[in-house]
């Protein structure tokens, strides 16, 4: 299991859970195929599924196993394993699930570095990159930006500079898998025992990057439309690969949209640090950076040191997260109310004996 990231740190966490006493053994989820999960154990690979009790508990908690999770399983070698619990996660990559319900969709767990892939073609979008960066910070994962298909771009250095402006302190790498350029830039993020995940829009070249990094074709690739550089989903499930460099890589399906999920990790402050820093210089503590006098953020825009579009995206995501928080608070109250025994719920109004006597 060491090839898949098992270490002394995970051994210590495993012992703290006390699951050894229940004759359970550790395993890591390396692929998600819906009801069935592919696992790696000390005996090798096997299929696994969540136990009935854990599935029932998941309905209440909303916590479900994901690729990258370390889990406690039972079962003999060569048989289908039963997953009973999840070892506490150290990081996660997640987003707000699609649909009207406020719910987290976990993309990958226990990730050290998130490789955010953006193609240098017509689909290149700085505002979208800001959302991916915030997703990484929210989950406690270090982001690294990969500008793929650099062979299709005539002004690579200019594009790198634009990305660096919206990603202070984050490494930006321009690569071309077709021309075999830039692979050495990735080496320091791929050390043995580390877990990296790939994410990005459909058509950004993630599957091509996986094949390039692996040195063989392990993922299907498809061409993108020439008119708008949009691609179709080629990766249909989440899967983990052991890279030649020793790291494990989680490839994820491309995203058409990215609705943020935040649980108080302060990702907004990480992703838009310079705006929050400027905000401390505003005349009013509760400045919204929209129309107040003495706003240092608006002054920075007028001076040309801050892009107005970046501020717009910051305010949009701030509003989105506040809305998500309100929805989650309402949903939490409803879950609490529905979980109470019927006898403990307060009736609308039941007349007492005294009420009847007075009537």
Beta strands, then each sheet from edge to edge (+ up, - down):
strand 1: 25-33
strand 2: 36-41
strand 3: 44-50
strand 4: 70-74
strand 5: 81-86
strand 6: 92-96
strand 7: 104-109
strand 8: 113-119
strand 9: 142-148
strand 10: 172-174
strand 11: 195-200
strand 12: 239-242
strand 13: 248-251
sheet 1: 1+ 2- 3+ 5+ 4- 1+
sheet 2: 6+ 7-
sheet 3: 10+ 9+ 8+ 11+ 13+ 12-
end
